Amino acid sequence: MPEFLELLPPAAALEKMFASLPQAILSTEKIDTIFALGRVINDPVLAHEPLPAFARSTVDGYALRAADTYGATEALPAYLPLAGEVPMGAAPAFALPPGTAASIHTGGMLPQGADAVLMMEYTQESRPGELEVLRAVGAGENILKAGEDVVVGQEVLPAGARLRPAEIGGLMALGLTEVEVVRQPRVGIISSGDEVVPPNQAAQPGQVRDINSYSLSALVTQAGAEPVRYGIVGDQAAALEAALQSALAECDLVVVTAGSSASTRDLTAAIVNRMGQPGVLVHGVNVKPGKPTILAVCDGKAVIGLPGNPVSALVIARIFLIPVIEKLSGLTVGGARRSAQARLTVNLASQAGREDYIPVRLISTADGLAADPIFYKSNLIFMLARADGLVRIPADATGLGAGMIVEVEYL
């Protein structure tokens, strides 16, 4: 198979693969909300009750009518008789008559007739049963109104949202202890190469321990999918073909990390091309690191061939693998990558027409964050481990200058 006849930009390569993938997302399952962190909901969630369910105090103090405090100051306080104390965890058994106040604690239910709460710090009891008001409050001050957060029938979560800690808490506040989520995509991971051995094995001269299966498994888990490792496959066509057939039968997408030699890349592309239609769509992407990337769709399932160098494999997986996981999960909300603005410390050169991804350390300075590039070789994994994020040099640039503000995508 001719190699690198057409080097596509990453965005165009991803679009070409997406065009051949089915539009439907994966099936759904109902799980306990407490275990749904990071999962993607399938249908919109509507509130069946208001939040808060009742008007409540946000401070310790006194429930009252705001109008009864107007004009009150430390020099000229107002005086209100106390009508009682609001119990915690229960509705008050009394309504508040005009010109009176009731003791209330944070979270307590506002008695009927009250429209504000005066903080305890601005009061004192001048004599038993009488409150001295030392400042005025406005209507609605220090209270949460019923339905101020959510009203009945409101869409609180759209379909395709990823559940974060705040969403988990919100679902629990509505009493939704179970939630319908999209099944986690199963990602088959195949590591290939005659020189690769398991991490628990002593590496002999000429051998290297398997890095990619484990770093990619961690990335897949972080992206909200389930990694399935198929072990290490040697550079033999029959072994790689058998592993690919198993992975495609059991998983929703498959990743193969190939060796660095041209012959190995050719072998991987040729075997992937036989796994189903339409086969290999992209063989070579105009990006550094990761030029020898393979993108394929085999009978409706994505297959991504990554470079064997650990840094290249992780960078390219962030560009192509994570978007496919998000597509299969139906993610439409909350898929933005975390990033920061930082000032570049040195000049970075680049080749026009090619996207470059440079790992950087983030350093706090008096003027904000500084991005300090890490100049690396793509097979040195701890070079990437020392980085906080990646800076992208666009294809239409020949580099970035020292002092420029750049966007750093967190790793």
Protein Blocks (a to p, Z undefined) as FASTA:
>chain_A
ZZhkbccdfklmmmmmmmmpcfbdcddddddfklmgoiacfbdcddfbdcdfbdcdfbdc
ddddfklmgoiafklccddddfbdcdehiacfbdcdehiacdddehiacdehiabdcdfk
lgccfbghiacdfbdcdehiaiacehklpcghiafbdghiacdfklmmmmmmnopabccd
ddddddddddedjkbccfkbccdehiacdfklmmmmmmmmmnopacddebjadfbfklmm
mmmmmmmmmmmbdcddddfbfklmmmmmmmmmmnocebjfbgcdaddehklpccddeehi
acddddfblklmmmmmmmmmmmmmmmmnopaghpaccddddddfbdcdddehiacddddd
ddddfkbccdddddddfklmklmmmpmbdcdddfkbgbdcehiacddddZZ
